[in-house]
Amino acid sequence: MPVGARLPRQPSVNTYIHEPDDIMSSEQIKITLPNGDVLDLPTGSTGGDVAASIGPGLAKAAVAAVVNGETIGLMEPIESDAEIQILTERDEDSLAVLRHSAAHVLATAVRELRPGAGIGFGPAIDDGFYYDFEVDEPFTPEDLELFEQKMAEVTEADQPFERRQVTKEQARELFRDDPLKLERLEEFDDNEVITVYENGPFLDLCKGPHIPSTGKLKHFKLLSGAGAYWRGDEKRQMLQRIYGTAFHKKKDLSQHLHRIEEAKRRDHRRLGRELGFFQFHPVSPGAAFWTPRGTTLYNTLEEFVRDRQRDDFLEVRTPLMYTKELWEKSGHWGKYRENMFLVLDNESGEHDMSLKPMNCPSHYLYYASETHSYRELPIRYTTLDVLHRNELSGALSGLTRVRQFAQDDCHVFLREDQIAEEVQFLTDFILGHYEAFGLESRIKFATRPEMRIGSDEQWDYAEGALREALEATGRDYDVEEGDGAFYGPKIDFHVTDSIGRSWQLGTIQLDYNAPERFDLEYIGSDNTPHRPVVIHRAVCGSFERFIAILIEHYAGAFPTWLAPEQVRVLSVGQDWDESAQELVKALKDSGVRATLHSRETLGYRIREAEMHKIPYMGVVGEREAADGTVAVRKRGAGKKQEVMSREDFIALVTEQVRTRAQD
């Protein structure tokens, strides 16, 4: 719709707080507040009316309302009895409303300065918002500065967000000049409620909710621009996406912007290159080349995983490629084929094989190859094999999104009566892994997705069993509706790194479907066959992604036990190289990863060791060579150094490695 277009005014829907004369109905509804109090208000009252009836302070602070569990704008009418909570800036859920409104303010600014820009979608996201635009030329940083200035003018004008309900035909007319909106409009059912929001000169097809007026948006920042395919389809036109963020308080915005700058400083793609851990090449997109230093880091992590699993898990290795018969049986050929690397058969000319994208079916085959007794269960098979997933080229990003990777994958075969105990064991095991790296964790329970296999009865049973087992652990958790795997519900583990970012890593997934599909059995105490239950478990998620997270978590300064190079010995001059080499040998004999650097000036070598974030430098000069000591410089201690006996220094380092201490 062209800038400046207006809808005909309609009564009662578009106001924040009704005047008494505006209430069209004398019928009353009961509004139940969070504390149990009940208000009697006229039918059609809004969340703003509820806030005003409680008090002027709340009416002023109100951002949105939650009515029967659904967040709505303060201007939306309530037509029947309801439970309601008024959201203010103190409520975390109000941020999504603020940011969605910030996206509309951005669109307002863009349409003011670029009237011909096509408008796509503008949702709130975890750390902010974005809006997609169809324009002839990509936006520049200078454009973003101008848009931000215009946004400030819009917020200063304090324009109300006016919500209106329209027919499909009315909407077609309103957005006749916006093909992106018209395409979205045609996906609506004829009887579906269609709403539009107007703030000043801008009108958008939108479900809402929004803040009462643009003036409530005070602290925001446009961050970057990027290309984005319309509807996420690489076959469609490329739009220009503008990312931004918004907060209720200036302090929170400042802290967030600081975290963004800190994240740039810690970017694993930059640090991985500077520290010499890995590299990528165009001939193998989405697959990392690990350098000697990076391979040492990778192997150390893998050894840590193996060490923790040694007593209670059985590691197996399985083939990397299977015929489609296996993937059809598992359900992946129908539900996941577009993400698989298919292999063409030379004889049939058809894609009838695939590299494995996950280990699950291979573990089922191995389990089914032998007869198992109920006394053996639970059986935990783990595999660290390479996997391949055909990610879109535009989605590849350093080590966090790759096509070739390895998981610390595990599948547990157990009896139903063992589920609660096993979930407790696996939960403790996963959380213990993160604690070793100083990562804080939180737990989420994910329920059935829209695309799934298995009957509703199976899902009801599986969700009930997993939720009961999770609650038995006594740990707090959140619920993520519809985020389960296609074969079963799951428990996800989200970790928070040192700068406050959340990463989804580990998972516990309960699967009743696979045992049926693969006819898995165990012999019960009654000497007859029974179906086991399968639990899918991962801890790191993938080694590649976990290493990326660790690089950024530590800013490349790994604790001594994990550092690829733990001690760098520096000889002050060639006369003391032999003594320095003796120290390196003693360190290596004790299991410490140590190297000798004796070329260039001492100052240059110290700066180089600091740049590579080596935990310890051991300097050997005339006095240290004569006394059998070493001058120790600890990472992060500046120029401070401590002269120690070589035995004490080796004991210090080996103890940190043995205990896997956090420096």
Secondary structure as UniProt FT lines:
FT   TURN            3..4
FT   TURN            11..13
FT   HELIX           20..22
FT   STRAND          28..32
FT   TURN            34..35
FT   STRAND          38..42
FT   TURN            43..44
FT   STRAND          45..46
FT   HELIX           47..54
FT   HELIX           56..61
FT   STRAND          64..67
FT   TURN            68..69
FT   STRAND          70..72
FT   TURN            74..75
FT   STRAND          77..78
FT   STRAND          82..87
FT   TURN            89..90
FT   TURN            92..93
FT   HELIX           94..113
FT   TURN            115..116
FT   STRAND          118..119
FT   STRAND          124..125
FT   TURN            126..127
FT   STRAND          128..134
FT   HELIX           141..157
FT   STRAND          162..166
FT   HELIX           168..174
FT   TURN            175..177
FT   HELIX           179..185
FT   TURN            186..187
FT   TURN            190..191
FT   STRAND          194..199
FT   TURN            200..201
FT   STRAND          202..205
FT   HELIX           214..216
FT   STRAND          219..229
FT   HELIX           230..232
FT   TURN            234..235
FT   STRAND          238..247
FT   HELIX           250..266
FT   HELIX           268..274
FT   TURN            275..276
FT   STRAND          278..279
FT   TURN            282..283
FT   TURN            285..286
FT   STRAND          289..290
FT   HELIX           292..309
FT   TURN            310..312
FT   STRAND          314..315
FT   STRAND          321..323
FT   HELIX           324..330
FT   HELIX           332..335
FT   HELIX           337..339
FT   STRAND          342..344
FT   TURN            346..348
FT   STRAND          351..355
FT   HELIX           360..368
FT   TURN            374..376
FT   STRAND          379..383
FT   STRAND          386..388
FT   HELIX           393..395
FT   TURN            398..400
FT   STRAND          404..406
FT   STRAND          409..414
FT   HELIX           416..418
FT   HELIX           419..435
FT   TURN            436..438
FT   STRAND          440..446
FT   HELIX           456..472
FT   TURN            473..474
FT   STRAND          478..480
FT   TURN            481..482
FT   TURN            486..487
FT   STRAND          490..496
FT   TURN            498..499
FT   STRAND          502..511
FT   HELIX           513..517
FT   TURN            518..519
FT   STRAND          522..523
FT   TURN            525..526
FT   STRAND          529..530
FT   STRAND          533..538
FT   HELIX           543..554
FT   TURN            555..556
FT   TURN            560..562
FT   STRAND          567..571
FT   HELIX           574..576
FT   HELIX           577..589
FT   TURN            590..591
FT   STRAND          594..597
FT   HELIX           602..611
FT   TURN            612..613
FT   STRAND          616..620
FT   HELIX           622..627
FT   STRAND          629..634
FT   TURN            635..636
FT   TURN            638..639
FT   STRAND          642..645
FT   HELIX           646..659
//
